[in-house]
Amino acid sequence: MTDQTHDVLVIGSGAAGLTAALELAQTKKVLVLAKGKLTSGSTAWAQGGIAAVLDAGDTFENHIRDTMVAGAGLNDLETVEFVIERAPKAIDRLCELGVPFNRDDGDLHLTREGGHSHRRIVHVDDATGWAVQAALLKAAEENPNITLLPHQSCIDLITGRNQEEYSGSGRVWGAYALDEESGEVVSHVARATVLAAGGAGRVYLFSTAPRGATGDGIAMAWRAGARVSNMEMMQFHPTCLYNLEVKNFLITEAVRGEGGRLFNPVTGERYMEQYDKERMELAPRDIVARANDDQIKRYGLDYVHLDISHQPPEFVKEHFPTIHEKLMGLGIDMTTQPIPVVPAQHYTCGGVKIGLDAKTDLPGLWAAGECTESGLHGANRLASNSLLECFVFGEAAAKDILACWDKLDDPPEIRPWDASRVTDSDEEVVIKQNWTEIRRFMWNYVGIVRTTKRLERAGNRIEMMRQEVEDYYGSFRVTTDLIELRNLLDCAGLIVKSALRRHESRGLHFILDYPETDSVARDTVLVP
């Protein structure tokens, strides 16, 4: 089976992928592939909102400075300016698509989050991502030039190596994907490909990322020959709900933005003063996450307390209806009780290296969103800059593809997927065991606070597992679980390799062997 009826292939149905698809579909036929449901990516999970300079007292310079401070100077200033100056226009487009942002007397209601010097977060209650995802999907479904195809697990990018006439050019011509319903592997061939496959959060045991965030895009691009950058910069959200029944429920940063305070449940102390006296709970995420981690480890706690019960009950319910309802169902009334929280992996700040035009190193491949390293986030993403990056670079990718369309060759003949030498697996337990092991040692050895010894231990385990996974992959028919395991292992390897190369502590990368920050900020760039 080969699909060659589309001009552009977009891998990922979140904010970045759908933004690119809608822009491209003005003149091109676009195929959007989603792993699982069309709504299963990270966009729908985003609670907080989208950062943009919309307040009379705010300026682009303020937003740029806040982004650079949070990113510990590792950000690329040109990229930061590029994104932030395009933020108000991105919000306008979302309003046109019908996103029902909260308003005060007709004006957009702006909230504030950690690391921001002003109120600049537009939001839809505490479920902004879901509203954005719904609006983008509706527009895509109504567009006759866009085909949305769910339940497709991409295995590898199609490059010159897969042409009937072999080429080592590295030119990307689409992707091989497993159709989960038929079990067949399909070649989706296109003149241009946009990678918008999300982050690699599920490398870790505790993560706020959706189940499918297994670094597929990053791993596929790496295997195809693209450089990746700053993979050691894994953001841990300070406040994920601690509950043995419910996994991965995020308590948005906006709770602290609206007055939420952190307490040690044993001593009753409001401890953020020890870690950042000036900004307290509104310090950037890396500082708050390390503070929470330190309290938990120092006092042998399972969790710390986040408390907003000093605010009027109606204020809390109005600002956080989704969280309030969820917690009430678990027997926690946030209007009168503290919320038990722990840090959890939240965002992949590194990824496939791209320029302002969203181009990767590989001809024919553009990328946008969490699978990329654009230079926006640096060593730590500022709250609510993530969806913004998706809109700006999704559009940048589409515009660049359209601008150079006439120079892009028609796809050559591509070899179909060869499954002649594999059989159905008779030992799925291998996948489950390796998946669990990766996530556990990454959490214990490559977490919020690191040491060289722990990183080396993780690296050794990755090398031991690599041969086992490759043997398994070469012998058995692909399944989504096997595809994801292979990608998780590749991403774990990239994170560890990057962390071992950075001999300083900066932003999200805190290593006890090198506690100082170098005077010059340098990206960690890995070359395949």
Secondary structure in CASP SS format (residue, H / E / C, confidence):
PFRMAT SS
TARGET T0000
AUTHOR 0000-0000-0000
METHOD secondary structure of the structure
MODEL  1
M C 1.00
T E 1.00
D E 1.00
Q C 1.00
T C 1.00
H C 1.00
D C 1.00
V E 1.00
L E 1.00
V E 1.00
I E 1.00
G C 1.00
S C 1.00
G C 1.00
A H 1.00
A H 1.00
G H 1.00
L H 1.00
T H 1.00
A H 1.00
A H 1.00
L H 1.00
E H 1.00
L H 1.00
A C 1.00
Q C 1.00
T C 1.00
K C 1.00
K C 1.00
V E 1.00
L E 1.00
V E 1.00
L E 1.00
A C 1.00
K C 1.00
G C 1.00
K C 1.00
L C 1.00
T C 1.00
S C 1.00
G C 1.00
S C 1.00
T H 1.00
A H 1.00
W H 1.00
A C 1.00
Q C 1.00
G C 1.00
G C 1.00
I E 1.00
A E 1.00
A C 1.00
V C 1.00
L C 1.00
D C 1.00
A C 1.00
G C 1.00
D C 1.00
T C 1.00
F H 1.00
E H 1.00
N H 1.00
H H 1.00
I H 1.00
R H 1.00
D H 1.00
T H 1.00
M H 1.00
V H 1.00
A H 1.00
G C 1.00
A C 1.00
G C 1.00
L C 1.00
N C 1.00
D C 1.00
L H 1.00
E H 1.00
T H 1.00
V H 1.00
E H 1.00
F H 1.00
V H 1.00
I H 1.00
E H 1.00
R C 1.00
A H 1.00
P H 1.00
K H 1.00
A H 1.00
I H 1.00
D H 1.00
R H 1.00
L H 1.00
C H 1.00
E H 1.00
L C 1.00
G C 1.00
V C 1.00
P C 1.00
F C 1.00
N C 1.00
R E 1.00
D E 1.00
D C 1.00
G C 1.00
D E 1.00
L E 1.00
H C 1.00
L E 1.00
T E 1.00
R C 1.00
E C 1.00
G C 1.00
G C 1.00
H C 1.00
S C 1.00
H C 1.00
R C 1.00
R C 1.00
I E 1.00
V E 1.00
H C 1.00
V C 1.00
D C 1.00
D C 1.00
A C 1.00
T H 1.00
G H 1.00
W H 1.00
A H 1.00
V H 1.00
Q H 1.00
A H 1.00
A H 1.00
L H 1.00
L H 1.00
K H 1.00
A H 1.00
A H 1.00
E H 1.00
E C 1.00
N C 1.00
P C 1.00
N C 1.00
I E 1.00
T E 1.00
L E 1.00
L E 1.00
P C 1.00
H C 1.00
Q E 1.00
S E 1.00
C E 1.00
I E 1.00
D E 1.00
L E 1.00
I E 1.00
T E 1.00
G H 1.00
R H 1.00
N H 1.00
Q E 1.00
E C 1.00
E C 1.00
Y C 1.00
S C 1.00
G C 1.00
S C 1.00
G C 1.00
R C 1.00
V E 1.00
W E 1.00
G E 1.00
A E 1.00
Y E 1.00
A E 1.00
L E 1.00
D E 1.00
E C 1.00
E C 1.00
S C 1.00
G C 1.00
E C 1.00
V E 1.00
V E 1.00
S E 1.00
H E 1.00
V E 1.00
A C 1.00
R C 1.00
A E 1.00
T E 1.00
V E 1.00
L E 1.00
A C 1.00
A C 1.00
G C 1.00
G C 1.00
A C 1.00
G H 1.00
R H 1.00
V H 1.00
Y C 1.00
L C 1.00
F C 1.00
S E 1.00
T C 1.00
A C 1.00
P C 1.00
R C 1.00
G C 1.00
A C 1.00
T C 1.00
G C 1.00
D H 1.00
G H 1.00
I H 1.00
A H 1.00
M H 1.00
A H 1.00
W H 1.00
R H 1.00
A H 1.00
G C 1.00
A C 1.00
R C 1.00
V E 1.00
S E 1.00
N C 1.00
M C 1.00
E C 1.00
M C 1.00
M E 1.00
Q E 1.00
F E 1.00
H E 1.00
P E 1.00
T E 1.00
C E 1.00
L E 1.00
Y C 1.00
N C 1.00
L C 1.00
E C 1.00
V C 1.00
K C 1.00
N C 1.00
F C 1.00
L E 1.00
I C 1.00
T C 1.00
E C 1.00
A H 1.00
V H 1.00
R H 1.00
G H 1.00
E C 1.00
G C 1.00
G C 1.00
R E 1.00
L E 1.00
F E 1.00
N C 1.00
P C 1.00
V C 1.00
T C 1.00
G C 1.00
E C 1.00
R C 1.00
Y C 1.00
M H 1.00
E H 1.00
Q H 1.00
Y H 1.00
D C 1.00
K C 1.00
E C 1.00
R C 1.00
M H 1.00
E H 1.00
L H 1.00
A C 1.00
P C 1.00
R H 1.00
D H 1.00
I H 1.00
V H 1.00
A H 1.00
R H 1.00
A H 1.00
N H 1.00
D H 1.00
D H 1.00
Q H 1.00
I H 1.00
K H 1.00
R H 1.00
Y H 1.00
G C 1.00
L C 1.00
D C 1.00
Y C 1.00
V E 1.00
H E 1.00
L E 1.00
D E 1.00
I C 1.00
S C 1.00
H C 1.00
Q C 1.00
P C 1.00
P H 1.00
E H 1.00
F H 1.00
V H 1.00
K H 1.00
E H 1.00
H H 1.00
F C 1.00
P H 1.00
T H 1.00
I H 1.00
H H 1.00
E H 1.00
K H 1.00
L H 1.00
M H 1.00
G H 1.00
L C 1.00
G C 1.00
I C 1.00
D C 1.00
M C 1.00
T C 1.00
T C 1.00
Q C 1.00
P C 1.00
I E 1.00
P E 1.00
V E 1.00
V E 1.00
P E 1.00
A E 1.00
Q E 1.00
H E 1.00
Y E 1.00
T E 1.00
C C 1.00
G C 1.00
G E 1.00
V E 1.00
K E 1.00
I C 1.00
G C 1.00
L C 1.00
D C 1.00
A C 1.00
K E 1.00
T C 1.00
D C 1.00
L C 1.00
P C 1.00
G C 1.00
L E 1.00
W E 1.00
A E 1.00
A C 1.00
G C 1.00
E C 1.00
C C 1.00
T E 1.00
E E 1.00
S C 1.00
G C 1.00
L C 1.00
H C 1.00
G C 1.00
A C 1.00
N C 1.00
R C 1.00
L C 1.00
A C 1.00
S C 1.00
N C 1.00
S H 1.00
L H 1.00
L H 1.00
E H 1.00
C H 1.00
F H 1.00
V H 1.00
F H 1.00
G H 1.00
E H 1.00
A H 1.00
A H 1.00
A H 1.00
K H 1.00
D H 1.00
I H 1.00
L H 1.00
A H 1.00
C C 1.00
W H 1.00
D H 1.00
K H 1.00
L C 1.00
D C 1.00
D C 1.00
P C 1.00
P C 1.00
E C 1.00
I E 1.00
R C 1.00
P C 1.00
W C 1.00
D C 1.00
A C 1.00
S C 1.00
R C 1.00
V C 1.00
T E 1.00
D C 1.00
S C 1.00
D C 1.00
E C 1.00
E C 1.00
V H 1.00
V H 1.00
I H 1.00
K H 1.00
Q H 1.00
N H 1.00
W H 1.00
T H 1.00
E H 1.00
I H 1.00
R H 1.00
R H 1.00
F H 1.00
M H 1.00
W H 1.00
N H 1.00
Y H 1.00
V C 1.00
G C 1.00
I C 1.00
V E 1.00
R E 1.00
T C 1.00
T H 1.00
K H 1.00
R H 1.00
L H 1.00
E H 1.00
R H 1.00
A H 1.00
G H 1.00
N H 1.00
R H 1.00
I H 1.00
E H 1.00
M H 1.00
M H 1.00
R H 1.00
Q H 1.00
E H 1.00
V H 1.00
E H 1.00
D H 1.00
Y H 1.00
Y H 1.00
G H 1.00
S H 1.00
F E 1.00
R C 1.00
V C 1.00
T C 1.00
T H 1.00
D H 1.00
L H 1.00
I H 1.00
E H 1.00
L H 1.00
R H 1.00
N H 1.00
L H 1.00
L H 1.00
D H 1.00
C H 1.00
A H 1.00
G H 1.00
L H 1.00
I H 1.00
V H 1.00
K H 1.00
S H 1.00
A H 1.00
L H 1.00
R H 1.00
R C 1.00
H C 1.00
E C 1.00
S C 1.00
R E 1.00
G C 1.00
L C 1.00
H E 1.00
F E 1.00
I E 1.00
L C 1.00
D C 1.00
Y C 1.00
P C 1.00
E C 1.00
T C 1.00
D C 1.00
S C 1.00
V C 1.00
A C 1.00
R C 1.00
D C 1.00
T C 1.00
V E 1.00
L E 1.00
V C 1.00
P C 1.00
END
